[in-house]
Amino acid sequence: MSIATFKEYKEMLNKAHKEHYAFPAVNVANSDTANAVIEAFAKANCDGIVEISPGGGKHNSGALGDEVLGTIALAEHVHRIASKYDVKIALHTDHCPPSKVDSFLMPLIEETKKRRAAGLPNLFNSHMFDGCELPLEENMNQAEKILKVCAENEIILEIEAGVVGGEEDGVNRENVDKSKLYTTPEDMVYVYERLSKVEGGNFMFAATFGNVHGVYKPGNVVLTPKILRDGQKAVTDKYGNDASFWLVFHGGSGSSLDEIHETLEYGVIKMNIDTDTQYTFTRPIVDHLFKNYDGALKLEGEVGNKKVYDPRKYLVKAKDGMRDRVIEACETLKCAGKTINS
């Protein structure tokens, strides 16, 4: 099977941390987008991360609007398709706010518990608790409780301290106080001290350094990657090199190549990608319909052209467009050609 085990996932993250590269963590919302990401990792010959947000799960359940059911169904699809490829793929859930912990995150962890009891692999390798809307102490209080449950089930937890601005998946932080976009070294030390004491706990940390969700032209978002450097130094100076975080980069659209590569030097091992892949999935559909307008529609009493309006014709183009963008991300993040299988 190509879905990573707990041990393999840790090996993936440690190797990336040591060799200064990162994995694209790509949001998916249906089987076509999931297939695009899996195929991209296979073509780039690298390990990677597929992630599903509550909104993605809700979409995948159709008219039911069931975030948990849709997420489980899509994760099971990824398990089956990934099993046919040689690279390692980790499954992750993205941006679960405090209001959805009991209704979204805990039911998914419970599903993994059931699978483990039946001798099956975990449904998900990692989950994100996005408690950045809370005061830091309260954020860590909740994160600590969730991490204990994750540790019992060999699941890695991603947490966030500091706020990623902009809007994504229905969470709007476009008008947030800009001072909150930057995590301080003191915050990073506090996060380490709170979560490192959880026995068996493994966690990733989305520290913020000016990140903003959404799409922007280069230069419109002011990133300060050295915040990551300074925070890592504060932690390792006090607790040693083994305390260096697995860091996560959110809101990277419009970032320069130099900024992205700089973050890799400071410990970023995962970079979320959603906005860019949404566009590269949609763009080929628009192109197909514009070029085949008279066949896609039944105009002036005609019957159209089934070969044109068959959804499979344009969805495969959409899949391939998204696939190519993920391959580009693998190259940008320097993980192309790198897998723990080799």
Secondary structure in CASP SS format (residue, H / E / C, confidence):
PFRMAT SS
TARGET T0000
AUTHOR 0000-0000-0000
METHOD secondary structure of the structure
MODEL  1
M C 1.00
S C 1.00
I E 1.00
A C 1.00
T C 1.00
F H 1.00
K H 1.00
E H 1.00
Y H 1.00
K H 1.00
E H 1.00
M H 1.00
L H 1.00
N H 1.00
K H 1.00
A H 1.00
H H 1.00
K H 1.00
E H 1.00
H C 1.00
Y C 1.00
A C 1.00
F E 1.00
P E 1.00
A E 1.00
V E 1.00
N E 1.00
V C 1.00
A C 1.00
N C 1.00
S H 1.00
D H 1.00
T H 1.00
A H 1.00
N H 1.00
A H 1.00
V H 1.00
I H 1.00
E H 1.00
A H 1.00
F H 1.00
A H 1.00
K H 1.00
A C 1.00
N C 1.00
C C 1.00
D C 1.00
G E 1.00
I E 1.00
V E 1.00
E E 1.00
I E 1.00
S C 1.00
P H 1.00
G H 1.00
G H 1.00
G H 1.00
K H 1.00
H H 1.00
N H 1.00
S C 1.00
G H 1.00
A H 1.00
L H 1.00
G C 1.00
D C 1.00
E H 1.00
V H 1.00
L H 1.00
G H 1.00
T H 1.00
I H 1.00
A H 1.00
L H 1.00
A H 1.00
E H 1.00
H H 1.00
V H 1.00
H H 1.00
R H 1.00
I H 1.00
A H 1.00
S C 1.00
K C 1.00
Y C 1.00
D C 1.00
V C 1.00
K C 1.00
I E 1.00
A E 1.00
L E 1.00
H E 1.00
T E 1.00
D E 1.00
H E 1.00
C E 1.00
P C 1.00
P H 1.00
S H 1.00
K H 1.00
V H 1.00
D H 1.00
S H 1.00
F H 1.00
L H 1.00
M H 1.00
P H 1.00
L H 1.00
I H 1.00
E H 1.00
E H 1.00
T H 1.00
K H 1.00
K H 1.00
R H 1.00
R H 1.00
A H 1.00
A C 1.00
G C 1.00
L C 1.00
P C 1.00
N C 1.00
L C 1.00
F C 1.00
N C 1.00
S E 1.00
H E 1.00
M E 1.00
F E 1.00
D C 1.00
G C 1.00
C C 1.00
E C 1.00
L C 1.00
P C 1.00
L H 1.00
E H 1.00
E H 1.00
N H 1.00
M H 1.00
N H 1.00
Q H 1.00
A H 1.00
E H 1.00
K H 1.00
I H 1.00
L H 1.00
K H 1.00
V H 1.00
C H 1.00
A H 1.00
E H 1.00
N C 1.00
E C 1.00
I C 1.00
I E 1.00
L E 1.00
E E 1.00
I E 1.00
E E 1.00
A E 1.00
G C 1.00
V C 1.00
V C 1.00
G E 1.00
G E 1.00
E E 1.00
E E 1.00
D C 1.00
G C 1.00
V E 1.00
N E 1.00
R E 1.00
E C 1.00
N C 1.00
V C 1.00
D C 1.00
K H 1.00
S H 1.00
K H 1.00
L H 1.00
Y E 1.00
T C 1.00
T C 1.00
P H 1.00
E H 1.00
D H 1.00
M H 1.00
V H 1.00
Y H 1.00
V H 1.00
Y H 1.00
E H 1.00
R H 1.00
L H 1.00
S C 1.00
K C 1.00
V C 1.00
E C 1.00
G C 1.00
G C 1.00
N C 1.00
F E 1.00
M E 1.00
F E 1.00
A E 1.00
A E 1.00
T C 1.00
F E 1.00
G C 1.00
N C 1.00
V E 1.00
H C 1.00
G C 1.00
V C 1.00
Y C 1.00
K C 1.00
P C 1.00
G C 1.00
N C 1.00
V C 1.00
V C 1.00
L C 1.00
T C 1.00
P C 1.00
K H 1.00
I H 1.00
L H 1.00
R H 1.00
D H 1.00
G H 1.00
Q H 1.00
K H 1.00
A H 1.00
V H 1.00
T H 1.00
D H 1.00
K H 1.00
Y H 1.00
G C 1.00
N H 1.00
D H 1.00
A H 1.00
S C 1.00
F C 1.00
W E 1.00
L E 1.00
V E 1.00
F E 1.00
H C 1.00
G C 1.00
G C 1.00
S C 1.00
G C 1.00
S C 1.00
S C 1.00
L H 1.00
D H 1.00
E H 1.00
I H 1.00
H H 1.00
E H 1.00
T H 1.00
L H 1.00
E H 1.00
Y C 1.00
G C 1.00
V E 1.00
I E 1.00
K E 1.00
M E 1.00
N E 1.00
I E 1.00
D C 1.00
T H 1.00
D H 1.00
T H 1.00
Q H 1.00
Y H 1.00
T H 1.00
F H 1.00
T H 1.00
R H 1.00
P H 1.00
I H 1.00
V H 1.00
D H 1.00
H H 1.00
L H 1.00
F H 1.00
K H 1.00
N C 1.00
Y H 1.00
D H 1.00
G H 1.00
A H 1.00
L C 1.00
K C 1.00
L C 1.00
E C 1.00
G C 1.00
E C 1.00
V C 1.00
G C 1.00
N C 1.00
K H 1.00
K H 1.00
V H 1.00
Y H 1.00
D C 1.00
P H 1.00
R H 1.00
K H 1.00
Y H 1.00
L H 1.00
V H 1.00
K H 1.00
A H 1.00
K H 1.00
D H 1.00
G H 1.00
M H 1.00
R H 1.00
D H 1.00
R H 1.00
V H 1.00
I H 1.00
E H 1.00
A H 1.00
C H 1.00
E H 1.00
T H 1.00
L C 1.00
K C 1.00
C C 1.00
A C 1.00
G C 1.00
K C 1.00
T C 1.00
I C 1.00
N C 1.00
S C 1.00
END
